[in-house]
Amino acid sequence: MAHSINEECINCAACEPECPVEAISQGDEYYVIDPNKCVDCEGHFDEPQCVSVCPIDDCITKIS
């Protein structure tokens, strides 16, 4: 399951360098996560790093 960044993103860029598979990039209005690349940090970390460093609660959520 991949994660997604919603419109509450403040473009702080904290998440981008934390992604071990480089799935996060600057989108037209805010940062986006490529769902084809996102691995939820499985095999890299115990929890998704983008979620752990994001200063906005519920800005990055798991796609169901």
C-alpha positions in Angstrom: 0.0 0.0 0.0 1.3 3.4 -1.0 0.9 6.7 0.7 -0.5 10.0 -0.6 0.1 13.6 0.2 -3.0 15.8 0.3 -3.6 19.5 -0.3 -2.7 20.3 3.3 0.9 20.1 2.3 2.9 23.3 3.1 5.7 22.5 0.7 8.3 22.3 3.5 10.1 19.5 1.6 10.9 17.6 4.9 9.6 14.3 3.4 11.4 14.3 0.1 15.0 13.4 1.3 13.6 10.9 3.8 12.2 8.5 1.1 14.5 5.6 0.6 13.1 4.8 -2.9 12.9 8.5 -4.1 9.1 8.2 -4.6 8.4 11.8 -3.4 8.8 14.8 -5.7 7.5 18.4 -6.0 4.2 18.4 -7.8 2.4 21.4 -9.4 0.8 22.6 -6.2 2.4 20.4 -3.4 4.6 17.4 -3.0 3.4 14.1 -4.4 4.2 10.4 -3.9 4.5 8.1 -6.9 2.3 5.2 -5.9 4.2 2.9 -8.3 7.5 3.6 -6.4 6.2 3.9 -2.8 7.0 0.8 -0.7 5.8 2.2 2.7 9.5 2.0 3.7 9.1 -1.8 4.1 12.5 -3.3 4.1 14.1 0.0 5.0 12.4 1.3 8.2 9.8 0.2 10.7 7.5 3.0 9.8 7.0 5.3 6.8 9.6 8.1 7.1 7.6 10.7 5.3 4.8 10.4 7.8 7.2 10.6 10.8 8.9 13.8 9.6 5.8 15.7 8.3 4.9 18.6 10.5 1.2 18.6 9.4 -1.0 15.9 11.0 -2.9 13.7 8.5 -1.2 15.3 5.5 0.3 12.0 4.4 -2.1 9.1 4.5 -2.1 5.5 3.4 -4.0 4.8 0.1 -6.5 2.0 0.8 
